């Protein structure tokens, strides 16, 4: 099966419903409101990206397959939320979102990117490791829904 091209772009207000739908299908993640994403997209320190399959985008008016939300302050940034539609996982969408976010953050002068991940989320941990993230801390009982610990991961970006 041939991989579909993935297009990563800035979030548009018309993406809000698709993002909230993806988020609700992943109850273990932070549940933001549409206004939170729109506010982040307008924030000069914010980065709100969506990914869509270009093949799907030509068929549907809104073919959002995943999204990423990050905030940069100075030379550090945090990936705050990331999710991919359940039926489109393991197709490189999360990787494309993270790689594009890293590229855009590096262009802003960010040198270190941080994120939290559930200790039990082995698939995400494997992905982050393959992208150069390493453990740098632990937040005990970080997730309020069930008290699970979060691993803090860090990736240093190249100067350039």
Buried (B, 14 or more C-beta within 10 A) or exposed (E): EEEBEBBBEEBEEEBBEBBBEBBEEBEEBBEBEBEBBBEBBEEEEBBBBBBBBEEBBEEEEBBBBBBBBBBBEEEBBBBBBBBBBEEBBEBBBBBBBBEBBBEBBBEEEBBBBBBBBBBEBEEBBEBBEEBBBEEEEEEEEBBEEEEBBBBBBBBEBEEE
